[in-house]
Amino acid sequence: MRRKVTLLYFLFVLSACTDKTNQNTKMVNTPEELETAIKKAQAGDNIVMANGIWKDLQIKFIGEGTEDNPIVIKAETPGKVIIEGVSDLKLGGKYLVVKGLHFRNGYSPSDAVLEFRIDEKTIGNHCTVTNCVIEDFNKMQRDDTDLWVQFWGRHNTLSNSYIAGKTNRGPTIRVDLEGNESINNHHQIIKNHFGPRPPKGGASAETIQIGNSYTSMSPSYTKVANNLFEACNGEVEIISSKANFNEFRNNVFYKSEGSLVTRHGNYCTIDGNYFIGDGKNENIGGIRIINTGHWVTNNYFYNIKGKNFRSALAVMNGIPKSPLNRYNQVTDVVVAYNTYINCDSPFQFGVGQNLNQQDVLPPSEIRSARPIRTIIANNVIYNEKGDASPIVEHDKADGVSFKSNAINNQGLDFKANDGLEAINFDIKEIEEYIYIPSSKLDIEPYQGFEFENISTDLVGNPRAHNNSIGAFTYTDFKDPNIMDRSQYGPSWYMAETAVQEPKTEIVEKAENLQTKIDEAENGDIISLEAGNYDIPHSLIINKKLTIQSSDKSKVILNYSGVENSPLFQLQPKGFLNLKNIDLKGSNSQFAFASLKKNMYTHFGLTVSNCDISNFKYVLKVYKESFAERITFVNTSISNCENGLELSEETNDKGDYNTEYLTIDHCRFHNVKSNVIDYYRGGYDESTIGGNLLVTNSTFTNCGSEKRNGILINSHGIVNVDISKNTFNNNPVKLVALLWGAKNNTHGNNEFNNSGEIRVEENLEMKLMY
């Protein structure tokens, strides 16, 4: 009898608990139901959003949970709640949690997609967003600034999420410190996968920015740990730390074009991170140091080929008495126990010194304050091929002390340094990209002040009983599997998609061409049979396509569209590869053009083995449009009013219209104006960008109506190479005016009645700040 009563009592208690759980969980199916549920929510409640597409949704999540009983909004099935259209999410209160949402196909109506604040009075504290995705959620215009995640308050967390595809102005994530309620914040950004952020073509495209110039002396204590940064190529700074006491631990920076930068603020800890390059791309960097008191320890650098601002370790010169928004002097920095494998000139000091530009820059821009009280100790360098300059001094490194560093330089001599010893040692592979010395190096580690606090190595092994220089103390340890993507981001989302084999569609009639373009999938090939195709309207390109002639047969597209319309309209996500086709206009239209507005993401263009004639513009790229690459190869351009026009970014904020403009083996004949016009305005040494390559090409009778008398305009473009070209009978004063202080070069060109290429060391530029 007693056993029966006990069983009934247990079932009663279980039933009561089940009822309580059901009472605390509310399924919602509409925005109105969601709003009502939020208003009624109490600590411990769960609000479950039904699977499906939620469009034009502005969530204001206000509530007061507790540490043990947070208020939760979650997807019915993680990843199956899709938020699209004009949508955002704001959190205000305490102990709020959001799980499993997927933002795509839309943009925020406010300054952020996800914000830990409702307004200035309702701020989130102890709130968490986890297991979510934000991808391609861009504003419609590139210059329309927003953030995808904006931190306010204290003790907030972004974890296990995937974020990728931001192309408009503004950091992907920013931590704001304006107000006492947001300093000493101890935010955490952990275990996320930051997928590709394409180059923006200018500044303000960091993946993470902590603080800003004017709050940079405030304490933040933000922790960025155990994240994967993959192809984060937005600009020269992947992470821009602009506050005090931030930590960057155990992150992987994989083939990302930029660096982790202590841009403003002091006392950062940068420990246990991996920086993986491809051994070729000089835009892939490591760590750049500015300001005071940073500790850079236990980091691993592999195949980093970046130079200057993007070198594996770039220690900058500062500006004496620098204003908050410029460059403070580097002081009291420790760089210890790091390993560099096959990195070009990994130690670079005095980066950014610009004393030779005093004639064109104000004193407030002259970086002459060299690093002082800086220690470089217990680091290991291994070069498969010897490096003549493992240490580069752009200015004297007389304030830097080198202690107990080792290099295997394969016997190649380098500038002697008492604190960098050449020794022989072998390396072995632990996993792909990770190589370590195969035996302990016979160099006693330097014991500096508080070095005992560097108590473990990169993979967590203790240093106390087996200390060794470099990032690794032991020669045998568990494979860290840093590229196992399942360690980062949501449990339900896989960023990699299967590559489909392209299909080829044959087109014989002009009237079928746009239909086939519309029906094609990304990457497909449209092959045109020989003949003349009369095209009366613009062909819309909004996906990745190849359009070519079949078997290199003769194909001519005769465009009769209205004035100032393009034959090929390159829309967002429109990547056109045009091969072996002739284009003919009637002198009033464009061959290729971007949209005038709403270019919310990139386009691309490659033209090869084509003849283009009788257009008003061959290429017209409008303001706020951006292509990572525009390439013309073995192509003839003749009898056109204008050539390639990429010069509308005149707001002088460092923006430009393409990252790489390449002209190779082309022929320009009778192009009257703007033969090549590629513009980047706004001077700031750290915002490196713009690449122009003009090689093996011929220019004849071009530029007759060019007002400034310059055939090839590359104002403000940092990397320019004009080589092996022939210029015949071009009625211009100058073929090009190059910026000598930058990476502008020319050589092996032939000039016949065509002016010259002039180099000016210090071209005057409008300051961005």
KEROFI-922722 format. One line per 4 residues: number of its first residue (from 1); their letters; for each residue x, y, z of C-alpha. Coordinates in steps of 0.5 Angstrom, whole numbers, always signed. Each point is the difference from the previous one (the first is absolute). Layout:
BEGIN
NUM> A> X:Y:Z  ...
// end
This chain:
BEGIN
1> MRRK> +0:+0:+0  +6:+5:+2  +3:-2:-7  -6:+2:-4
5> VTLL> -1:+7:+4  +7:+1:-1  -1:-1:-8  -6:+4:+0
9> YFLF> +4:+6:+4  +5:+0:-5  -4:+0:-6  -4:+6:+3
13> VLSA> +7:+4:+1  +2:-2:-7  -7:+2:-3  +1:+7:+4
17> CTDK> +7:+1:-3  -3:-2:-7  -5:+5:+0  +4:+6:+3
21> TNQN> +5:-1:-6  -6:+0:-5  -2:+6:+4  +7:+4:-1
25> TKMV> +0:-2:-8  -4:+4:-5  +0:-2:-7  -1:+6:-5
29> NTPE> -2:+0:-7  -1:+8:-2  +4:+6:+2  -6:+3:+4
33> ELET> +0:-7:+4  +8:+1:+1  -1:+7:+3  -6:-2:+4
37> AIKK> +5:-6:+3  +6:+5:+1  -5:+5:+4  -2:-6:+5
41> AQAG> +6:-3:+1  +3:-2:+6  +6:-3:+3  +1:-7:-3
45> DNIV> -5:+1:-5  +2:-3:-7  -3:+3:-6  +0:-5:-6
49> MANG> +0:+3:-7  -4:-4:-5  +4:-3:-6  +0:+4:-7
53> IWKD> +1:+7:-3  -1:+6:+4  +0:+6:-4  +1:+8:+2
57> LQIK> +1:-2:+7  +2:+5:+5  +1:-4:+7  +1:+4:+6
61> FIGE> +2:-5:+6  -1:+4:+6  +0:-4:+7  +3:-2:+7
65> GTED> +2:-7:+0  +5:-3:+6  +7:-3:-1  -4:-7:+2
69> NPIV> -6:+2:-4  +1:+4:-6  -6:+2:-5  +2:-4:-7
73> IKAE> -3:+1:-7  +2:-6:-4  -1:-3:-7  -5:-6:+0
77> TPGK> +5:-3:-4  +7:+3:+0  +1:+3:-7  -7:-1:-2
81> VIIE> -2:+7:+2  +2:+4:-5  +0:+8:+1  +0:+4:-7
85> GVSD> -2:+7:-3  +0:+6:+4  +2:-3:+7  +4:+1:+6
89> LKLG> +0:-3:+8  +2:+5:+6  +1:-3:+7  -1:+4:+6
93> GKYL> -1:-2:+7  +4:-6:+4  +1:-7:-1  -3:-1:-7
97> VVKG> +2:-5:-5  -1:-1:-8  +1:-6:-3  +0:-4:-7
101> LHFR> -2:+6:-4  +2:+1:-8  +0:+7:-3  +1:+0:-7
105> NGYS> -3:+4:-6  -1:+7:+3  +3:+5:+4  -1:+4:+6
109> PSDA> -5:+6:+0  +5:+3:+6  +7:+1:+1  +1:-8:+2
113> VLEF> -3:-6:-2  +1:-3:+8  +1:+5:+5  +1:-1:+8
117> RIDE> -4:+6:+1  -8:+3:-1  +2:+7:+1  +5:+4:+4
121> KTIG> -4:-1:+6  -2:-8:-1  +7:-3:-1  +1:-8:+0
125> NHCT> +5:-3:+6  +1:-7:+1  -3:-2:-7  +2:-5:-5
129> VTNC> -1:-1:-7  +2:-7:-2  +0:-6:-6  -3:+6:-5
133> VIED> +2:+2:-7  +1:+6:-3  +2:+0:-8  -1:+5:-5
137> FNKM> -4:+5:+4  +2:+6:-4  -3:+7:+0  -2:+2:-7
141> QRDD> +6:+5:-1  +7:-1:+1  +1:+6:+4  -6:-1:+4
145> TDLW> +3:-2:+7  -2:-5:+5  +3:-5:+4  -3:-7:+0
149> VQFW> +2:-1:+8  +0:+6:+5  +2:-1:+7  -2:+4:+5
153> GRHN> -1:-1:+8  +4:-5:+4  +1:-7:+0  -3:-2:-7
157> TLSN> +2:-6:-4  +0:-2:-8  +2:-7:+0  -1:-6:-5
161> SYIA> -2:+4:-6  +2:+1:-7  +0:+7:-3  +2:+1:-8
165> GKTN> -1:+5:-6  +0:+7:+3  +2:+5:-6  -3:+6:+2
169> RGPT> +4:+5:+5  +1:-1:+7  +3:-5:+4  -4:-7:+0
173> IRVD> +1:+0:+8  +1:+6:+4  +0:+1:+8  -2:+7:+2
177> LEGN> +3:+3:+7  -4:+6:+0  -2:+1:+7  +1:-3:+7
181> ESIN> -5:-5:-1  +5:-3:-6  +7:+0:+2  +3:-5:+4
185> NHHQ> -5:-4:-4  +3:-7:+0  -3:-2:-6  +1:-7:-3
189> IIKN> +1:-1:-8  +1:-8:+0  +0:-6:-4  -3:+4:-6
193> HFGP> +2:-2:-8  +1:+7:-3  -1:-2:-8  +3:+4:-6
197> RPPK> -1:+7:+1  +2:+3:-7  +4:+6:-1  -4:+6:+0
201> GGAS> +5:+5:-4  +1:+4:+6  +0:+1:+7  -5:-1:+6
205> AETI> +0:-8:-2  +3:-3:+6  -3:-7:+2  +0:+2:+8
209> QIGN> +1:+7:+3  +1:+1:+7  -2:+8:+2  +2:+6:-4
213> SYTS> +5:+5:+0  -3:+5:+5  -2:-6:+5  +7:-3:-1
217> MSPS> +3:+1:+7  -6:-3:+3  +0:-7:+3  -3:-5:-4
221> YTKV> +2:-7:+2  -3:-3:-6  +2:-8:-1  +0:-2:-7
225> ANNL> +2:-8:+0  +0:-6:-4  -3:+3:-6  +1:-2:-7
229> FEAC> +2:+6:-5  -1:-3:-7  +2:+5:-6  -2:+6:+4
233> NGEV> +3:+5:-6  -5:+6:+2  +6:+5:+1  +7:+0:+3
237> EIIS> -2:-1:+7  -4:-7:+2  +0:+2:+7  +0:+7:+2
241> SKAN> +1:+1:+7  -1:+7:+3  -1:-1:+7  +4:-2:+6
245> FNEF> +1:-7:+3  -3:-4:-5  +2:-8:-1  +1:-3:-7
249> RNNV> +1:-8:+2  +0:-6:-4  -3:+3:-7  +2:-3:-7
253> FYKS> +1:+5:-5  +0:-4:-7  +2:+3:-6  -3:+7:+2
257> EGSL> +2:+6:-4  +2:+5:+6  +3:-1:+7  -2:+1:+8
261> VTRH> +1:+7:+2  +1:+3:+6  -2:+7:-3  -2:+4:+6
265> GNYC> +0:-2:+7  +5:-3:+5  +2:-7:+3  -3:-5:-4
269> TIDG> +1:-7:+0  +1:-4:-6  +2:-7:+2  -1:-7:-4
273> NYFI> -2:+2:-7  +1:-3:-6  +2:+4:-7  +0:-4:-6
277> GDGK> +2:+3:-7  +0:-4:-6  +7:+2:-2  -1:+5:-6
281> NENI> -5:+5:+2  +3:+6:+3  -7:+3:+3  +0:-6:+5
285> GGIR> +3:+3:+7  +1:-1:+7  +0:+5:+6  +1:+7:-1
289> IINT> +2:+4:+7  -1:+7:+2  -1:+3:+7  +3:-3:+7
293> GHWV> +0:-6:+4  -2:-5:-5  +2:-8:+1  +1:-4:-6
297> TNNY> +1:-7:+2  +0:-7:-2  -3:+2:-7  +2:-4:-7
301> FYNI> +1:+3:-6  +0:-5:-7  +2:+3:-7  -1:+7:+1
305> KGKN> +2:+4:-5  -3:+7:+1  +5:+6:+1  +0:+6:+4
309> FRSA> -7:+1:+3  -2:-7:-2  +7:-4:+2  +0:-5:+5
313> LAVM> +2:+5:+6  -1:+7:-2  +2:+5:+6  -2:+7:-2
317> NGIP> +3:+7:+1  -4:+5:+3  -2:+7:+0  +3:+4:+5
321> KSPL> -6:+3:+5  -5:-4:-5  -7:+2:+0  -4:-6:+2
325> NRYN> -2:-2:-7  +7:+0:-3  +6:-4:+2  +3:-1:+8
329> QVTD> +7:-2:+1  +1:-7:+1  +3:-1:+7  +1:-5:+6
333> VVVA> -2:-6:-5  +2:-7:+1  +0:-5:-6  +2:-7:+2
337> YNTY> +0:-7:-1  -3:+0:-7  +2:-4:-6  +0:+2:-7
341> INCD> +1:-5:-6  +2:+2:-7  -2:+7:+1  +3:+6:-4
345> SPFQ> +4:+5:+5  -5:-2:+6  +3:+6:+4  -1:+7:-2
349> FGVG> +1:+6:+4  -2:+7:-2  -5:-2:-4  -4:+6:-3
353> QNLN> +6:+5:+1  -1:+6:-5  +5:+5:+1  +1:+1:-7
357> QQDV> -7:+2:-1  +1:+6:+4  -1:+5:-6  -7:-2:-1
361> LPPS> -3:-2:+7  -1:+4:+6  +4:-2:+6  -6:-3:+4
365> EIRS> +1:-6:-6  +8:-1:+1  +1:-6:+3  +7:+1:+3
369> ARPI> -1:-3:+7  +4:-7:+0  -2:-6:+5  +3:+0:+7
373> RTII> +1:-4:+5  -2:-6:-4  +2:-7:+1  +1:-6:-5
377> ANNV> +1:-6:+3  +0:-8:+0  -2:+0:-7  +1:-5:-6
381> IYNE> +1:+1:-7  +1:-5:-5  +1:+1:-8  -1:-5:-5
385> KGDA> +4:+5:-4  +5:+5:+3  -3:+7:+1  +5:+5:-1
389> SPIV> -4:+5:+5  -3:-4:+5  +0:+7:+4  -2:+6:-4
393> EHDK> +1:+7:+3  -4:+5:-3  +3:+5:+5  +5:-2:+5
397> ADGV> -2:-5:+5  +4:+3:+6  -6:-1:+5  -1:-7:-2
401> SFKS> +4:-5:+4  +1:-7:-3  +1:-6:+5  +1:-8:-1
405> NAIN> -3:+0:-7  +2:-6:-5  +0:+0:-8  +1:-6:-4
409> NQGL> +2:+4:-7  +3:-5:-4  +7:+3:+1  -2:+6:-3
413> DFKA> +3:+6:+3  -4:+6:+3  +1:+6:+3  +3:-2:+7
417> NDGL> -4:+1:+6  +3:-2:+7  -7:-3:+2  -2:-4:-6
421> EAIN> +5:-6:-1  +1:-4:-6  -1:-7:+2  -1:-7:-4
425> FDIK> -7:-4:+2  -5:-4:-4  -7:+1:+0  -6:-5:+0
429> EIEE> -7:+0:-2  -5:-1:+5  -6:+1:-4  -1:+4:-7
433> YIYI> +3:+7:+1  +3:-1:+7  +7:-2:+0  +4:+0:+7
437> PSSK> +8:-1:+1  +1:-7:+0  +4:+0:+6  +1:+5:+6
441> LDIE> +4:+6:-2  +7:+1:+4  -2:+7:+2  -1:+2:+7
445> PYQG> -7:+5:+0  +1:+7:+3  -3:+1:+6  -3:+7:+0
449> FEFE> -5:+4:+5  -6:-4:+1  +2:-6:-5  -2:-5:+5
453> NIST> -7:+2:-2  +1:-3:-6  -2:-7:+3  -2:-4:-6
457> DLVG> +2:+0:-7  -5:+0:-6  -3:-7:+1  -1:+1:+7
461> NPRA> +6:-4:+2  +4:+3:+7  +6:+3:-1  +2:+0:+7
465> HNNS> +5:-7:-1  +1:+0:-7  +0:+7:-2  +3:+1:-7
469> IGAF> +0:+6:-5  -5:+1:-5  -8:-1:+0  +1:-8:+2
473> TYTD> +4:-3:+6  -1:-7:-2  +1:-4:-7  -5:-5:+1
477> FKDP> -7:+2:+2  -8:-1:-2  -1:+3:-7  -4:+6:+1
481> NIMD> -5:-1:-6  +0:+8:-1  -4:-1:-7  -5:-4:+2
485> RSQY> -6:+4:-1  -4:-3:+4  +3:+3:+6  -3:+7:-2
489> GPSW> -6:+3:-1  -7:-4:+0  -1:-7:+1  -5:+0:-6
493> YMAE> +3:+4:-5  +5:-2:-5  +3:+6:-4  +4:-4:-5
497> TAVQ> -5:-2:-6  +1:-5:-6  +3:+2:-6  -5:-1:-6
501> EPKT> +3:-2:-7  -2:+6:-4  -5:-2:-6  +1:+3:-7
505> EIVE> -6:+3:-4  +0:+1:-7  -3:+6:-3  -1:+2:-7
509> KAEN> -5:+6:+0  +0:+6:+3  -7:+0:+3  +2:-6:+4
513> LQTK> +6:+3:+3  -3:+3:+6  -4:-6:+2  +6:-4:+0
517> IDEA> +3:+5:+5  -6:+0:+4  +0:-8:+0  +7:-1:+1
521> ENGD> +3:-2:+7  +6:+3:+3  +6:-2:-4  -3:-2:-6
525> IISL> +2:+1:-7  -4:+3:-6  +3:-2:-6  -2:+5:-6
529> EAGN> +0:-3:-7  +4:+4:-6  -4:+6:-3  -3:+7:+2
533> YDIP> -4:+1:+6  -4:+6:+0  -1:+2:+7  -6:+6:+2
537> HSLI> +0:-1:+7  +5:+0:+6  +2:-7:+2  +0:-1:+7
541> INKK> +5:-4:+4  -1:-1:+7  +3:-7:+1  +7:-3:-2
545> LTIQ> +0:-2:-8  +5:-1:-5  -3:+2:-7  +5:-2:-6
549> SSDK> +0:-1:-7  -1:-8:-2  +7:-2:-2  +3:+7:-1
553> SKVI> -5:+1:-6  -2:+7:-2  -5:+3:+5  -2:+7:-1
557> LNYS> -5:+4:+5  -3:+6:-3  -3:+4:+6  -6:+5:-2
561> GVEN> -2:+2:+7  -2:+7:+2  +5:+5:+1  +4:-1:+7
565> SPLF> -2:-7:+1  +5:-6:+0  +0:-6:-4  +2:-4:+6
569> QLQP> -3:+3:+6  +4:-3:+6  -4:-1:+6  +2:-2:+7
573> KGFL> +2:-7:+0  +1:+1:-7  +7:-3:-2  +1:+0:-8
577> NLKN> +5:-4:-4  +0:+2:-7  +4:-4:-5  +1:+1:-8
581> IDLK> -6:+5:-1  +0:+6:-4  -4:+6:+3  -2:+6:-4
585> GSNS> -4:+6:+2  -3:+6:-4  +4:+5:+4  -5:+2:+6
589> QFAF> +0:-6:+4  +5:-4:+5  +2:-7:-1  +0:-2:+7
593> ASLK> -2:+4:+6  -2:-1:+7  -7:+2:+3  +0:+8:+2
597> KNMY> -3:-2:+7  -1:-6:+4  +6:-4:-1  +0:-3:+7
601> THFG> +5:-5:-2  +6:-1:-5  +0:-2:-7  +6:-2:-4
605> LTVS> +2:+0:-8  +5:-3:-4  +0:+1:-7  +5:-4:-5
609> NCDI> +1:+0:-7  -5:+5:-2  -1:+6:-5  -4:+5:+3
613> SNFK> -1:+7:-4  -5:+6:-1  -2:+0:+7  -1:+7:+5
617> YVLK> +3:-4:+5  +4:-7:+0  -1:-1:+8  -4:+5:+4
621> VYKE> +0:-2:+8  -4:+5:+4  +1:+3:+7  -1:-6:+5
625> SFAE> +1:-5:-4  +6:-5:+1  +3:-6:-4  +6:-4:+3
629> RITF> +3:-1:-7  -1:+3:-7  +4:-3:-5  +1:+1:-7
633> VNTS> +5:-4:-4  +2:-1:-7  -6:+5:-2  -1:+6:-5
637> ISNC> -3:+6:+2  -1:+5:-6  -4:+6:-2  -3:+2:+7
641> ENGL> -2:+6:+3  +3:-3:+7  +3:-6:+2  +0:-3:+7
645> ELSE> -3:+5:+5  +1:-1:+8  +0:+7:+3  -6:+1:+3
649> ETND> +2:-1:+7  +2:+8:+1  -2:+0:+8  +7:-1:+1
653> KGDY> -1:-5:+6  +5:-5:-3  -5:-4:-4  +1:-2:-7
657> NTEY> -4:-5:-5  +4:-6:-1  +6:-3:+4  +3:-3:-7
661> LTID> +0:+4:-7  +4:-4:-4  +2:+1:-8  +4:-5:-3
665> HCRF> +2:+0:-8  -6:+4:-2  +0:+6:-6  -4:+6:+1
669> HNVK> -1:+4:-6  -3:+7:-1  -3:+0:+7  -1:+8:+1
673> SNVI> -1:+1:+8  +1:-4:+6  +4:-6:-3  +1:-3:+7
677> DYYR> -2:+5:+6  +0:-4:+7  +0:+5:+6  +1:-1:+8
681> GGYD> -1:+6:+4  +2:+1:+7  +7:-1:+3  +1:-4:+6
685> ESTI> +6:-5:+0  -3:-6:+3  -6:+0:-5  +4:-4:-5
689> GGNL> -4:-1:-7  -1:+0:-7  +4:-4:-5  +2:+2:-7
693> LVTN> +3:-4:-5  +1:+2:-7  +5:-4:-4  +2:-2:-7
697> STFT> -6:+4:-3  +0:+5:-6  -3:+7:+0  -1:+4:-6
701> NCGS> -3:+7:-2  -3:+0:+7  -2:+6:+5  -1:+5:-5
705> EKRN> -6:+3:+4  +3:-2:+7  +0:+7:+4  +5:-1:+5
709> GILI> +5:-3:-5  +1:-6:+3  -1:-7:-4  +0:-5:+6
713> NSHG> -3:+3:+6  +2:-3:+7  -1:+5:+5  +1:-3:+7
717> IVNV> +1:-7:-2  +5:-3:+4  +2:-6:-4  +2:+2:-8
721> DISK> +4:-4:-5  +0:+3:-7  +5:-4:-4  +2:-3:-7
725> NTFN> -5:+5:-3  +0:+4:-7  -3:+7:+0  +0:+2:-7
729> NNPV> -3:+7:-2  -4:+2:+6  -1:+7:+0  +1:+1:+8
733> KLVA> +5:+3:+5  +1:-6:+4  -1:-7:-1  -1:-1:+8
737> LLWG> +2:+4:+6  +2:-5:+5  +1:+0:+8  +7:-1:+1
741> AKNN> -1:-1:+8  -5:-6:-2  +1:-6:-3  +0:+3:-7
745> THGN> +4:-2:-5  +1:+0:-8  +6:-3:-5  +1:-2:-7
749> NEFN> -5:+4:-3  +1:+3:-7  -3:+7:-1  -1:+3:-7
753> NSGE> -3:+7:+0  -4:-1:+6  +3:+4:+6  +4:-4:+6
757> IRVE> -2:-3:+6  +2:+4:+6  +1:-2:+7  -1:+5:+6
761> ENLE> +3:-3:+7  -5:+4:+4  -7:+1:-4  -4:+4:+5
765> MKLM> -6:-3:+2  -7:+2:+4  +1:-3:+7  -6:-5:+2
769> Y> +0:+3:+7
// end
